[in-house]
Amino acid sequence: MTVKQNHERIVRLEDDVQEIQDRLTSLEMKHIDLMARLDTIASGVKVILAIVGASLGIDVGIEGGMI
């Protein structure tokens, strides 16, 4: 391979690495968003369970965030 061919190959590889880094960043942001949504849903379920339990006179025991 000539120096020019090697240089072109390196440039293509650097572009590929940058694209992979961009995709990884996007996936990390989507993961953070999804985990935040799941945490909100879990908190809502705990509150609903506590309300239903209180209305039925059942001690659900939500101390320390554990059901």
N, C-alpha and C positions, 0 to 999 in steps of 0.2 A: 504494500500500500504506500502511496505517496503521502507526503506531509499534508497536502491539500485534502486528500481523501480522509486522512485521520482527523484533521481539523473539522471537516464537515460532519464526520461521525460524532465527534465530541460535542459539537453544537447541537446536533439532534438529540443526543443523550441528555444534555443539560436541559433542553426543552421538555423532554419526557419527564425528567425528575421534577421540574417545576410544575408540570401538569399534575403529577401524582401528589405533590405537596398541596396544591390547590384543592384537589379532591379530598385529601385527608383532612384539611382544615374544614371543608364543607361538611364532611361526615361528623367531625367532632362537634361542630355547632349544632347539627341536627340531633346528635346524641344528647347533648346538654339540654336542648329544648324538650326532647322527648322525656328525659328523666324528670325535668321540672313538672311537666304535665302529669306524669304518673304519680309524682309526689303529691301534687294537688288533689288528684283523684283519690289517692289513699287517705289523705287527711279528711276529705269530704265523706268518704265511706265511714271512717271512724266516728265522725260527728253524727252522721245519720244513725249509726248503730247505737251510739250513746243515747240519742234522743228516743229511739224506738225502745231501747232497753229501759230507760227511765219511765217512759209512758206505760210500759208493761210491768213495772216494778221489779225488774231484773237488774242485779248488780253486774255490770259488764266488766268492770275492773280495768279501766283504761289508765292506770297509773304508769308513768314512765313511757308512755307512748306505745305500750304493747297491749294487744287485746288478748 
